[in-house]
Amino acid sequence: MSAAPAGRWGAQALGEGSYRFGLWAPAATRVDLVLDDAVHPLQSLGSGWFQGEAACAIGCPYRFRIDGTDEVPDPASRWQPHGVEGASAVLDTQGHRWTQDAWHGRPWQELVIYEVHLGSSGGCAGLQAQLPALAAMGITAIELMPVAQFPGRRNWGYDGVFPFAPAEAYGTPDALKRLVDEAHRHGIAVLLDVVYNHFGPQGNHLHRYAPDFFAADTHTPWGAAIDFTQPAVQQFFIDNALMWLHEYRFDGLRLDAVHAIAPQAFLQQLADAVRASVPAQRHVHLVLENEHNQAHWLRGTFDAQWNDDFHNALHVLLTAEREGYYAAYAGPGRAAQLLARCLAEGFAWQGEATPDGRARGEPSADVPPDRFVVFAQNHDQIGNRAFGERLITLVGPERYRAALALTLLTPMVPLVFMGEPWGAQQPFQFFTDFEAPLDEAVREGRRGEFAAFAAFADPQARDRIPDPNAKATLERSRVALPGPGDEAAADAMAWFKRVLGLRRLHLQPGLAQARPLGATVLGEQAVQAGWQLPGGQWWVVLNAGDTPVPHTLPEGETVLELGASGNRGQVAAEGGFLARWIPA
């Protein structure tokens, strides 16, 4: 483990209106704190650290002046009320009045996760108003897409440049704390998606005074990679994780694209720091997004990983799409084979070469099913489509409902995207709010991404792809709870609630002990799978094909059936689904 840094990032309250300000600026010879209009020289501590103390009021604006000329916001700012180029503001980190002090979180096996974008949900206040309805449907956890301060007023959150500062467009830091507190009052855990693998392209000034924050010889899609060998860099992100978990009382973190973090030893260091900071009675969860399917992280260090293989195989089975990253799952019967492997063994790719010749993944058959988060939709898989179409608009309501049933009724932990419980059909499109010339670069880059797709080979077709920087792109992506007169939505929510009731009754009590009984391909678009639980066996079968298929489920209680095959030994076509319980 690296040596402890000499200083601390950001503004640390010392009491009685006094704060300690720290910055790691190894390329600077002098750093001053500009507090309101007063200039306070900071002391050099060595190893690139500068630090000093000053009295100030809560909300006081401040910047750091580098070598007498260049003024920059605090990269560890807790509040950026005037955007990414404005001054940082001193924040009261301890003054919030919490009401749910008895809350200790929910066990991982109880989670049904609802992924949501705050900006598309009316900000902190808008989502807070939805909490009673979400709880009533059986949602037990919300996962917020990243909330770190980003350029402009609209962004998915993955272009954040101030990881410690909640985005001003969504509300104040206290508004975010009220949202978390109110979710806890409704029995809902709150997870946060955090981005530790890159900064956004506008508003990050670290390169100017801390070039060592980055590994100049290692490049990512977002520029030079972050150098996690640096103790100051390690501290920056560990402090960030601990802030969200303790100051904001989030119940866990989803770590974005950890395959872009190097060296990977930092992941263990981060997990150890988090676990050491949390009392034994509190449930805090750490979830990975990891393209490399590194199963070893799921054997104790992290709670789970998003299983993109499950989604991709299911999507191809339902849609027959075969371009982009779906190509690896396409071909006669291939999607069904890979989906069956996901159901029985976790990952589809466990060290084998993908069609492009790259070895991907590690063996995962021994990893418990609840270490995998599964979904039929999420922000990536909807929003990375050219027009942001939801699954229901691609496959129709019957196949969509079957896909949702499969997502909810396995011993894996389910995630649904905002609006999914009532079959929302609004698109979720890619949106930003960059200034020129970056706005045009993003617009053309977005359209260029689809040039290799048959539907967009014609430049005129690509011109129809929504402009990410247009306000209308966000407006089309807004999702609100359906009104009281929407009977179709009410029926969908009632069905969703009923299915989650089956999950609580049959799966949840023994979820941690679930072990696969195998999975079988029944046809090019049909699979079945089973699991042993302490109380009995659980079996599911899905058929997205055009004709009914025979199944081989053991005799037992059919607790859910979608479609009617007319034959007791078959599952219906075009979205047929069975769930069966065999008591021990």
C-alpha positions as CSV (number, residue, x, y, z in Angstrom):
1,M,0.0,0.0,0.0
2,S,1.2,3.5,-0.8
3,A,2.4,5.9,1.8
4,A,-0.2,8.2,3.3
5,P,-0.3,11.7,1.6
6,A,1.0,14.7,3.4
7,G,-2.2,16.7,3.0
8,R,-5.9,16.5,2.5
9,W,-8.0,17.6,-0.5
10,G,-10.6,20.4,-0.2
11,A,-12.0,22.4,2.6
12,Q,-12.1,20.6,6.0
13,A,-14.2,22.1,8.8
14,L,-12.1,22.7,12.0
15,G,-14.9,24.2,14.1
16,E,-15.9,27.7,15.1
17,G,-16.0,29.0,11.5
18,S,-12.4,27.9,10.7
19,Y,-11.5,25.6,7.7
20,R,-8.4,23.9,6.5
21,F,-7.9,24.2,2.7
22,G,-5.7,21.7,0.8
23,L,-4.6,21.1,-2.7
24,W,-2.3,18.7,-4.4
25,A,-0.5,20.7,-7.1
26,P,2.9,19.0,-7.8
27,A,3.5,21.2,-10.9
28,A,3.1,24.5,-8.8
29,T,5.8,26.3,-6.8
30,R,3.2,28.5,-5.0
31,V,-0.5,28.2,-4.2
32,D,-2.7,30.9,-2.6
33,L,-6.2,30.6,-1.3
34,V,-8.4,33.4,-2.7
35,L,-11.3,33.6,-0.2
36,D,-13.8,36.2,-1.2
37,D,-11.4,39.0,-2.0
38,A,-8.7,38.1,0.5
39,V,-5.6,36.2,-0.5
40,H,-4.1,33.6,1.9
41,P,-0.8,32.0,1.0
42,L,-0.8,28.2,1.6
43,Q,2.1,26.4,3.1
44,S,4.0,23.8,1.0
45,L,4.0,20.4,2.8
46,G,6.2,18.7,0.3
47,S,5.2,15.9,-2.2
48,G,3.1,18.5,-4.1
49,W,0.8,19.3,-1.2
50,F,-0.3,22.9,-0.2
51,Q,-2.3,23.6,2.9
52,G,-3.6,26.5,5.1
53,E,-6.3,27.6,7.5
54,A,-8.7,30.5,7.3
55,A,-11.9,31.6,8.9
56,C,-15.0,32.0,6.7
57,A,-18.7,31.7,6.6
58,I,-20.7,28.9,5.1
59,G,-21.3,29.6,1.4
60,C,-18.2,31.8,1.1
61,P,-16.7,31.6,-2.5
62,Y,-13.1,30.5,-2.9
63,R,-10.5,29.6,-5.5
64,F,-6.9,28.5,-5.6
65,R,-4.4,30.8,-7.3
66,I,-1.5,28.8,-8.9
67,D,1.9,30.5,-9.1
68,G,0.4,34.0,-8.7
69,T,-1.7,34.1,-11.9
70,D,-3.9,31.1,-12.7
71,E,-7.1,30.9,-10.5
72,V,-9.0,27.6,-10.5
73,P,-11.9,26.1,-8.5
74,D,-11.2,23.4,-5.9
75,P,-11.2,20.0,-7.6
76,A,-12.6,18.6,-4.3
77,S,-15.3,21.3,-4.1
78,R,-18.4,20.2,-2.1
79,W,-20.5,22.8,-3.9
80,Q,-20.3,24.6,-7.3
81,P,-23.3,26.9,-7.2
82,H,-22.2,28.8,-10.4
83,G,-21.2,25.8,-12.5
84,V,-17.9,24.2,-13.4
85,E,-16.1,27.4,-14.1
86,G,-17.4,29.3,-11.1
87,A,-15.9,29.7,-7.7
88,S,-16.2,26.9,-5.2
89,A,-18.3,27.5,-2.1
90,V,-17.7,26.4,1.5
91,L,-20.3,23.9,2.5
92,D,-21.6,23.0,6.0
93,T,-21.1,19.2,5.8
94,Q,-22.5,18.4,9.3
95,G,-25.5,20.7,9.7
96,H,-28.2,18.6,8.0
97,R,-31.1,17.5,10.2
98,W,-31.6,13.8,9.5
99,T,-34.8,12.1,10.5
100,Q,-34.0,8.4,9.9
101,D,-31.1,7.8,12.3
102,A,-32.3,4.3,13.0
103,W,-31.9,3.3,9.3
104,H,-29.2,0.7,8.8
105,G,-29.9,-0.2,5.1
106,R,-31.3,-3.3,3.5
107,P,-29.5,-6.6,2.9
108,W,-28.4,-7.1,-0.6
109,Q,-30.8,-10.0,-1.2
110,E,-33.8,-7.7,-0.6
111,L,-32.9,-5.2,-3.3
112,V,-35.0,-4.6,-6.4
113,I,-33.2,-1.7,-8.0
114,Y,-34.8,1.2,-9.8
115,E,-32.3,3.1,-11.9
116,V,-33.1,6.7,-12.4
117,H,-31.7,9.9,-13.9
118,L,-32.4,12.8,-11.6
119,G,-32.7,15.4,-14.3
120,S,-35.3,13.4,-16.2
121,S,-37.3,13.0,-13.0
122,G,-37.6,16.6,-11.9
123,G,-34.5,16.8,-9.8
124,C,-34.2,15.8,-6.2
125,A,-37.7,17.2,-5.3
126,G,-39.3,15.5,-8.3
127,L,-38.0,12.1,-7.5
128,Q,-38.8,12.6,-3.8
129,A,-42.4,13.0,-4.8
130,Q,-42.4,9.6,-6.6
131,L,-41.1,7.7,-3.6
132,P,-44.5,6.6,-2.1
133,A,-45.5,5.1,-5.5
134,L,-42.2,3.3,-6.0
135,A,-42.3,1.8,-2.5
136,A,-45.9,0.7,-3.0
137,M,-44.9,-1.2,-6.2
138,G,-42.2,-3.1,-4.3
139,I,-39.1,-1.1,-5.3
140,T,-36.6,-1.5,-2.4
141,A,-33.6,0.4,-3.9
142,I,-33.0,3.4,-6.1
143,E,-29.8,3.8,-8.1
144,L,-29.1,7.4,-9.1
145,M,-27.1,7.9,-12.3
146,P,-24.1,10.1,-11.4
147,V,-24.8,13.4,-9.7
148,A,-21.4,15.0,-9.7
149,Q,-21.3,18.6,-11.1
150,F,-21.1,18.6,-14.9
151,P,-21.0,21.4,-17.5
152,G,-24.3,23.1,-18.2
153,R,-27.8,22.1,-17.1
154,R,-28.2,18.8,-18.9
155,N,-26.1,15.7,-18.8
156,W,-26.3,12.0,-18.1
157,G,-23.7,12.6,-15.4
158,Y,-20.7,10.7,-16.8
159,D,-19.1,14.0,-17.9
160,G,-18.8,15.2,-14.3
161,V,-15.7,17.2,-13.3
162,F,-16.3,17.8,-9.6
163,P,-16.9,14.4,-8.0
164,F,-17.6,15.8,-4.5
165,A,-20.1,18.4,-5.6
166,P,-23.8,17.5,-6.3
167,A,-25.0,19.0,-9.6
168,E,-26.5,22.3,-9.0
169,A,-29.1,21.7,-11.7
170,Y,-30.7,18.9,-9.5
171,G,-30.9,20.9,-6.3
172,T,-28.8,21.8,-3.3
173,P,-26.6,19.4,-1.3
174,D,-29.3,19.5,1.4
175,A,-32.0,18.7,-1.2
176,L,-30.0,15.5,-2.1
177,K,-29.7,14.6,1.6
178,R,-33.5,15.1,2.0
179,L,-34.1,12.8,-0.9
180,V,-32.0,10.1,0.6
181,D,-33.5,10.6,4.1
182,E,-37.1,10.4,2.7
183,A,-36.2,7.3,0.7
184,H,-35.1,5.6,3.9
185,R,-38.4,6.6,5.5
186,H,-40.1,4.6,2.8
187,G,-37.8,1.6,3.3
188,I,-35.9,2.3,0.1
189,A,-32.1,2.1,0.0
190,V,-30.3,4.5,-2.3
191,L,-27.3,3.6,-4.4
192,L,-25.2,6.1,-6.3
193,D,-23.4,5.6,-9.6
194,V,-19.9,7.1,-9.3
195,V,-17.3,7.7,-12.1
196,Y,-13.7,7.1,-11.0
197,N,-12.3,6.2,-14.4
198,H,-12.3,9.7,-16.1
199,F,-13.3,13.3,-15.9
200,G,-15.6,15.1,-18.3
201,P,-14.1,17.1,-21.2
202,Q,-15.0,20.6,-20.0
203,G,-14.2,22.2,-16.6
204,N,-11.4,19.9,-15.3
205,H,-8.2,22.0,-14.6
206,L,-6.1,19.3,-12.9
207,H,-3.9,18.9,-16.0
208,R,-2.7,22.5,-15.4
209,Y,-1.2,22.1,-11.9
210,A,-1.3,18.3,-11.3
211,P,-0.4,16.6,-14.5
212,D,0.8,13.6,-12.4
213,F,-2.9,13.0,-11.6
214,F,-2.9,11.3,-15.0
215,A,-0.8,8.6,-16.8
216,A,0.3,10.4,-19.9
217,D,1.3,7.1,-21.6
218,T,-2.0,5.4,-21.1
219,H,-5.0,6.6,-23.0
220,T,-8.7,5.9,-22.6
221,P,-11.8,7.0,-24.7
222,W,-11.9,10.0,-22.4
223,G,-8.2,11.1,-22.7
224,A,-5.2,10.3,-20.5
225,A,-5.9,7.6,-17.9
226,I,-6.0,8.5,-14.2
227,D,-2.9,7.4,-12.4
228,F,-4.0,5.3,-9.5
229,T,-0.4,4.6,-8.4
230,Q,-0.3,8.1,-6.9
231,P,-1.2,8.3,-3.2
232,A,-2.9,11.6,-3.6
233,V,-5.1,10.2,-6.4
234,Q,-6.0,7.2,-4.3
235,Q,-7.0,9.5,-1.4
236,F,-9.0,11.7,-3.7
237,F,-11.3,8.9,-4.8
238,I,-11.4,7.1,-1.4
239,D,-12.4,10.3,0.3
240,N,-15.1,10.8,-2.3
241,A,-16.6,7.3,-1.7
242,L,-16.6,7.8,2.0
243,M,-18.2,11.2,1.6
244,W,-21.2,9.8,-0.3
245,L,-21.6,6.9,2.2
246,H,-21.3,8.9,5.4
247,E,-22.1,12.6,4.8
248,Y,-25.0,11.8,2.3
249,R,-25.9,8.4,3.8
250,F,-26.0,6.5,0.5
251,D,-26.4,2.8,0.9
252,G,-23.9,1.8,-1.7
253,L,-22.0,2.7,-4.8
254,R,-22.0,1.5,-8.4
255,L,-18.5,1.9,-9.8
256,D,-18.6,2.9,-13.5
257,A,-16.3,1.1,-16.0
258,V,-13.7,-0.2,-13.5
259,H,-12.0,-2.0,-16.4
260,A,-10.5,1.5,-17.2
261,I,-9.0,1.8,-13.7
262,A,-5.3,0.8,-13.5
263,P,-3.7,-0.6,-11.5
264,Q,-6.6,-2.7,-10.4
265,A,-5.2,-3.0,-6.9
266,F,-6.9,0.3,-6.2
267,L,-10.3,-1.5,-6.3
268,Q,-9.2,-3.7,-3.4
269,Q,-7.8,-0.6,-1.6
270,L,-11.1,1.3,-2.1
271,A,-13.3,-1.7,-1.0
272,D,-11.1,-2.2,2.1
273,A,-11.4,1.5,3.1
274,V,-15.2,1.4,2.7
275,R,-15.6,-1.8,4.7
276,A,-13.4,-0.5,7.5
277,S,-15.4,2.7,7.8
278,V,-18.8,1.0,8.1
279,P,-20.2,-0.4,11.4
280,A,-21.1,-4.1,11.3
281,Q,-24.8,-3.5,11.6
282,R,-25.0,-1.2,8.5
283,H,-25.6,-2.6,5.0
284,V,-23.4,-0.8,2.4
285,H,-23.1,-2.3,-1.1
286,L,-20.4,-2.0,-3.7
287,V,-21.3,-2.9,-7.3
288,L,-19.1,-3.0,-10.4
289,E,-19.5,-2.3,-14.0
290,N,-16.7,-4.3,-15.5
291,E,-16.4,-5.2,-19.2
292,H,-13.7,-7.7,-18.4
293,N,-16.0,-10.0,-16.4
294,Q,-13.4,-10.5,-13.7
295,A,-15.3,-13.0,-11.5
296,H,-12.6,-12.9,-8.8
297,W,-13.9,-9.5,-7.6
298,L,-17.2,-11.2,-6.8
299,R,-15.8,-13.7,-4.3
300,G,-15.9,-11.4,-1.3
301,T,-14.5,-8.0,-2.3
302,F,-17.6,-6.6,-4.1
303,D,-21.2,-7.4,-3.7
304,A,-22.1,-7.8,-7.4
305,Q,-21.5,-6.8,-11.0
306,W,-23.9,-5.6,-13.7
307,N,-24.3,-8.5,-16.0
308,D,-24.2,-7.0,-19.5
309,D,-24.0,-10.5,-21.0
310,F,-27.5,-11.3,-19.6
311,H,-28.9,-8.1,-21.2
312,N,-27.2,-8.5,-24.5
313,A,-28.2,-12.2,-25.0
314,L,-31.8,-11.5,-24.0
315,H,-32.0,-8.4,-26.3
316,V,-30.7,-10.4,-29.3
317,L,-33.1,-13.3,-28.5
318,L,-36.0,-10.8,-28.4
319,T,-35.0,-8.5,-31.3
320,A,-32.6,-10.5,-33.6
321,E,-30.5,-7.3,-33.7
322,R,-26.9,-8.1,-34.7
323,E,-25.0,-4.9,-35.1
324,G,-22.5,-3.2,-32.7
325,Y,-21.9,-5.1,-29.5
326,Y,-24.9,-7.3,-30.3
327,A,-22.9,-9.0,-33.0
328,A,-21.1,-11.3,-30.5
329,Y,-24.5,-12.7,-29.4
330,A,-26.0,-13.1,-32.9
331,G,-26.3,-16.2,-35.1
332,P,-28.7,-19.3,-35.1
333,G,-29.5,-20.1,-31.6
334,R,-26.5,-18.3,-30.2
335,A,-28.4,-15.8,-28.1
336,A,-30.4,-18.6,-26.4
337,Q,-27.2,-20.6,-25.7
338,L,-25.5,-17.5,-24.2
339,L,-28.6,-16.5,-22.2
340,A,-28.8,-20.1,-20.8
341,R,-25.2,-19.9,-19.7
342,C,-25.8,-16.6,-17.9
343,L,-28.7,-18.1,-16.1
344,A,-26.7,-21.2,-15.1
345,E,-23.2,-19.8,-14.6
346,G,-23.3,-16.0,-14.4
347,F,-21.2,-14.7,-17.3
348,A,-21.6,-15.8,-21.0
349,W,-17.8,-15.1,-21.6
350,Q,-15.6,-16.8,-19.1
351,G,-12.2,-16.6,-20.7
352,E,-13.2,-17.6,-24.2
353,A,-12.3,-15.5,-27.2
354,T,-15.1,-13.2,-28.4
355,P,-15.7,-13.0,-32.2
356,D,-13.2,-10.2,-32.5
357,G,-10.5,-12.6,-31.1
358,R,-10.1,-11.1,-27.6
359,A,-10.2,-13.4,-24.6
360,R,-12.8,-12.1,-22.2
361,G,-13.9,-13.0,-18.7
362,E,-13.1,-15.5,-15.9
363,P,-14.9,-18.7,-14.8
364,S,-18.0,-17.7,-12.9
365,A,-20.0,-20.9,-12.4
366,D,-19.0,-21.1,-8.7
367,V,-20.1,-17.5,-8.1
368,P,-23.5,-17.3,-6.3
369,P,-26.4,-16.0,-8.6
370,D,-27.0,-13.0,-6.3
371,R,-23.6,-11.6,-7.2
372,F,-25.0,-10.6,-10.6
373,V,-27.3,-7.6,-11.3
374,V,-29.6,-8.4,-14.3
375,F,-31.7,-6.1,-16.4
376,A,-33.7,-6.0,-19.6
377,Q,-33.0,-2.3,-19.9
378,N,-30.8,0.3,-18.4
379,H,-29.5,3.8,-19.3
380,D,-26.8,2.5,-21.5
381,Q,-28.8,0.0,-23.5
382,I,-31.6,2.4,-24.2
383,G,-29.7,5.7,-24.4
384,N,-26.9,4.4,-26.6
385,R,-29.4,3.6,-29.3
386,A,-29.5,6.4,-31.9
387,F,-33.1,7.3,-31.0
388,G,-33.2,6.0,-27.4
389,E,-36.0,3.5,-28.0
390,R,-37.2,1.5,-25.1
391,L,-37.6,-2.3,-25.4
392,I,-41.4,-2.2,-25.4
393,T,-41.4,-0.2,-28.6
394,L,-39.1,-2.7,-30.3
395,V,-40.7,-6.0,-29.4
396,G,-44.3,-5.2,-28.3
397,P,-46.0,-5.6,-24.9
398,E,-46.1,-9.4,-24.7
399,R,-42.4,-10.1,-25.3
400,Y,-41.6,-7.0,-23.2
401,R,-43.6,-8.4,-20.2
402,A,-41.9,-11.8,-20.6
403,A,-38.4,-10.1,-20.5
404,L,-39.4,-8.2,-17.4
405,A,-40.7,-11.3,-15.7
406,L,-37.4,-13.1,-16.4
407,T,-35.5,-10.1,-15.0
408,L,-37.5,-10.1,-11.8
409,L,-37.8,-13.8,-11.2
410,T,-34.3,-15.2,-11.0
411,P,-32.1,-15.5,-7.9
412,M,-30.0,-12.7,-9.4
413,V,-30.7,-9.1,-8.3
414,P,-33.0,-7.3,-10.7
415,L,-32.6,-3.7,-11.9
416,V,-35.3,-1.9,-13.9
417,F,-34.9,1.5,-15.6
418,M,-37.2,4.4,-14.7
419,G,-40.6,4.0,-16.1
420,E,-40.2,0.3,-16.8
421,P,-42.7,-0.9,-14.2
422,W,-45.6,0.8,-16.1
423,G,-44.2,0.2,-19.6
424,A,-43.2,3.8,-20.3
425,Q,-42.6,4.4,-24.0
426,Q,-40.8,7.7,-23.8
427,P,-37.3,7.4,-25.2
428,F,-34.2,8.0,-23.1
429,Q,-31.8,9.8,-25.4
430,F,-28.3,11.0,-25.0
431,F,-28.2,14.7,-23.9
432,T,-25.5,17.2,-23.0
433,D,-25.2,21.0,-22.6
434,F,-21.7,21.9,-23.8
435,E,-20.5,25.2,-25.0
436,A,-19.0,25.8,-28.4
437,P,-16.9,24.3,-30.0
438,L,-17.4,21.2,-27.9
439,D,-21.1,21.1,-28.6
440,E,-20.5,20.6,-32.3
441,A,-17.8,18.0,-31.7
442,V,-20.1,16.0,-29.5
443,R,-23.0,16.3,-32.0
444,E,-20.9,15.0,-34.9
445,G,-19.2,12.4,-32.7
446,R,-22.5,11.0,-31.7
447,R,-23.7,10.8,-35.3
448,G,-20.3,9.3,-36.4
449,E,-20.7,6.5,-33.8
450,F,-23.6,5.1,-36.0
451,A,-22.0,5.4,-39.4
452,A,-21.2,1.7,-39.4
453,F,-24.8,0.7,-38.9
454,A,-26.8,-0.1,-42.0
455,A,-29.7,2.2,-41.0
456,F,-27.3,5.1,-40.8
457,A,-24.9,4.5,-43.7
458,D,-26.5,7.5,-45.5
459,P,-25.4,10.9,-44.0
460,Q,-28.9,12.2,-44.3
461,A,-30.1,9.3,-42.1
462,R,-27.5,10.3,-39.5
463,D,-28.7,13.9,-39.5
464,R,-32.0,12.6,-38.0
465,I,-30.2,11.4,-34.9
466,P,-31.2,13.8,-32.1
467,D,-28.8,16.6,-31.3
468,P,-27.4,15.8,-27.8
469,N,-27.0,19.5,-27.0
470,A,-30.6,20.5,-27.8
471,K,-32.8,21.1,-24.8
472,A,-35.6,19.2,-26.6
473,T,-33.5,16.0,-26.3
474,L,-33.8,16.0,-22.5
475,E,-37.4,17.1,-22.7
476,R,-38.3,14.0,-24.8
477,S,-36.5,11.8,-22.2
478,R,-38.5,13.0,-19.1
479,V,-40.4,10.3,-17.2
480,A,-43.1,11.1,-14.7
481,L,-45.5,8.8,-12.8
482,P,-48.6,8.1,-14.9
483,G,-51.7,10.0,-14.1
484,P,-54.7,8.5,-12.2
485,G,-56.7,8.1,-15.5
486,D,-54.1,5.9,-17.2
487,E,-55.7,2.5,-16.8
488,A,-53.1,0.6,-18.9
489,A,-50.3,2.0,-16.7
490,A,-52.2,1.1,-13.5
491,D,-52.7,-2.4,-14.7
492,A,-49.0,-2.7,-15.6
493,M,-47.9,-1.4,-12.1
494,A,-50.4,-3.8,-10.4
495,W,-48.8,-6.7,-12.4
496,F,-45.3,-5.5,-11.5
497,K,-46.2,-5.4,-7.9
498,R,-47.7,-9.0,-8.1
499,V,-44.6,-10.4,-9.7
500,L,-42.4,-8.8,-7.0
501,G,-44.7,-10.4,-4.4
502,L,-43.8,-13.8,-5.9
503,R,-40.1,-12.9,-5.7
504,R,-40.5,-12.0,-2.0
505,L,-42.4,-15.2,-1.3
506,H,-40.4,-17.8,-3.1
507,L,-36.9,-16.4,-3.9
508,Q,-36.0,-13.8,-1.4
509,P,-36.0,-16.0,1.8
510,G,-33.3,-18.3,0.4
511,L,-31.7,-16.1,-2.2
512,A,-28.2,-16.1,-0.6
513,Q,-28.2,-20.0,-0.7
514,A,-29.6,-20.3,-4.2
515,R,-27.6,-22.7,-6.5
516,P,-28.2,-23.4,-10.2
517,L,-29.8,-26.6,-11.3
518,G,-28.8,-25.9,-14.9
519,A,-30.3,-24.2,-18.0
520,T,-31.6,-25.7,-21.2
521,V,-32.0,-24.2,-24.7
522,L,-35.6,-25.1,-25.9
523,G,-35.4,-23.4,-29.2
524,E,-33.7,-20.6,-31.0
525,Q,-35.6,-18.1,-28.9
526,A,-36.5,-20.2,-25.8
527,V,-34.7,-21.2,-22.6
528,Q,-35.5,-22.7,-19.2
529,A,-33.5,-22.6,-16.0
530,G,-33.8,-23.8,-12.4
531,W,-32.3,-23.2,-9.0
532,Q,-32.2,-25.0,-5.7
533,L,-33.2,-23.0,-2.7
534,P,-33.5,-24.1,0.9
535,G,-37.3,-24.3,0.6
536,G,-37.5,-26.0,-2.8
537,Q,-36.8,-25.6,-6.5
538,W,-37.5,-22.6,-8.6
539,W,-37.9,-22.9,-12.4
540,V,-38.5,-20.4,-15.2
541,V,-39.0,-20.7,-18.9
542,L,-39.1,-18.0,-21.6
543,N,-40.2,-18.3,-25.2
544,A,-39.9,-15.3,-27.5
545,G,-40.3,-17.4,-30.7
546,D,-43.2,-17.5,-33.0
547,T,-44.4,-21.0,-32.1
548,P,-45.0,-22.8,-28.7
549,V,-42.2,-25.0,-27.4
550,P,-42.3,-28.0,-25.1
551,H,-40.6,-27.5,-21.8
552,T,-39.2,-30.0,-19.3
553,L,-40.1,-28.4,-16.0
554,P,-40.7,-30.7,-13.0
555,E,-44.2,-31.0,-11.7
556,G,-45.1,-28.3,-9.2
557,E,-47.0,-25.1,-8.6
558,T,-47.1,-22.8,-11.6
559,V,-47.1,-19.4,-9.9
560,L,-47.0,-17.3,-13.0
561,E,-47.9,-17.9,-16.6
562,L,-47.9,-15.5,-19.6
563,G,-49.6,-16.5,-22.8
564,A,-51.7,-19.6,-23.4
565,S,-50.1,-22.5,-25.4
566,G,-53.2,-24.8,-25.2
567,N,-50.9,-27.6,-24.0
568,R,-49.9,-28.2,-20.4
569,G,-46.4,-29.3,-21.5
570,Q,-45.6,-26.3,-23.6
571,V,-44.9,-22.6,-23.1
572,A,-46.7,-20.1,-25.3
573,A,-45.2,-18.3,-28.3
574,E,-44.4,-14.6,-28.7
575,G,-43.6,-13.9,-25.0
576,G,-44.7,-17.0,-23.2
577,F,-43.3,-17.4,-19.7
578,L,-43.7,-19.8,-16.9
579,A,-42.5,-19.7,-13.3
580,R,-42.9,-22.9,-11.2
581,W,-42.2,-23.6,-7.5
582,I,-41.5,-27.2,-6.3
583,P,-41.5,-27.2,-2.5
584,A,-38.9,-29.3,-0.8
